[in-house]
Amino acid sequence: MQTTVALAAAPFTATDHEFTFTEVELDDPRPDEVLVRIVATGLCHTDLTVPTMLPAEMFPTVLGHEGAGVVEAVGSEVEGIAVGDHVVMSFRSCGGCGPCQAGDVGYCEQNILLNYMGMRPDGSTTMRRGDETVFGNFFGQSSFARHSLAYADNCVVVPKDLDLALLAPYGCGFQTGAATVLEVLRPTADESLVVFGAGAVGLAAVAAACGSGVGTVVAVDPVAERRRLAEEYGAVALDPTLEDVPVVDRVKEITGGGASYAIDTTALPAVVLQAQHSLRSRGTLVALGLGAPEYTIDAIDLLSSGKIVRSSIEGDADPKQMVPELIRRRAEGSFAVDHLVATYPFERMADAIADTLAGKVVKAVLTW
C-alpha cells in the first residue's frame, strides 16, 4: 500500500498557534495500527490549550483527539476491528500496567507518552512533510486530518447507521462530563450536584445527571443560552454575574445547605474556589478544566468540613465501555446531547474556533 497523503490542520510554531492546512505524508499502518478515514472531529479546548504548553521543538504538530471515521486498513496484529467499521476514537492506554489492569485506563502509567508526546513510544513519528518531521499521534490519532493512524485500544466500533458527526464528542468532551457523574460521583435521587461552566463538558454532566434522576442539579454559567439549555434538562440555572446574592449563597439555598457534589469545567481559580465553597460538609468537588497552572484551595474550609477536592481524567472512564453506554443512553433518551453539536466544514476551522471561544456554540464538530 502506498503512503497516505493527508490534508491536516497544524499550528507550525510555538508562538503562532493558528491552524494552517497542509499536506502531510502519513505512514502505512504498522501491525498494531489502524488507518481511519476521518469523517468528523470534535473541537476541544484541550486542542487549543496544549499548543501553548508545548516546547518549540514539538512544532509543527497535528492535534485533534475526538475523531470519528471509517476504517480503511488494519495492521496484522489488530483484533476486533475490520476494514469498513465505523469508529469513535478516544485516548490511549497501554493495557498492561497496574492501573490499566485494575480498569483505571485513564491513569495508565504510559499516559503522557501515549497521548501527548507527538510520537510513537519508540520515538518515531507517524507524519512528515517532505524532509520535515511533523509531530502527530496526539491521543493516538491526531484527527485534525483527512486520515488518522490509531490503535485498537483507542478505537471504539459503533453502529454504522449513526451519525459520526454527532458521536465524535463522545471520545472526550461528552464522555468526560457524563462519566464524571456516572462513574466518579454517582449521585442519587436524594443528592444534589452543581456544575460550574455549562459548555460541552458541563452540559454533558448536566444531561447525565438529570437523565439518571439526580435530585437537584444546578448549572452556573454567565451565557444565557447555555443556562437555557441546562434548564431544558431540568436543572436550575444561575447567572454568576448577578450581584444581588453571591452565587455560593444561591447554590446553598437551592440545595438546602450546600451541594453534595460539584464539578468545575472552567479552570478559573476563582470559580474553583466558589465550587468548593458551594459544597455541603463532606461534599466532593471534581475539577475538570485544563488551563490554570494552579488553584487556590481554602484549606480551613477543607480541613473543617471533610470535603474532597480531586481531579479526574476522562471521568475515570474506559472508552470501550463508556462510549457504548452513552450511545445506549442516547437511544433511550436519557442522554440527549445531539442538539449541543454545531457542525462546520473543516475549511471553516477558524470560524469554529472563534465561535467556541466566544461561547456562540456549545460543541463545534469539524467535518470533511
Secondary structure, DSSP 8 states (H G I E B T S, - for coil): ---EEEEEEE--SSS----EEEEEEE----TTEEEEEEEEEE--HHHHHGGGTS-GGG-SB-----EEEEEEEE-TT--S--TT-EEEE-----SSSHHHHTT-GGG-TTHHHHHTSSS-TTS--SEEETTEEEB--GGGT--SBSEEEEEGGGEEEE-TTS-HHHHGGGGTHHHHHHHIIIIII---TT-EEEEE--SHHHHHHHHHHHHTT-SEEEEE-S-HHHHHHHHHHT-EEE-TT--SS-HHHHHHHHHTSSEEEEEE-S--HHHHHHHHHTEEEEEEEEE-----S-----HHHHHHHT-EEEE-SGGG--HHHHHHHHHHHHHHTSS--GGGEEEEEGGGHHHHHHHHHTTS-SEEEEE-
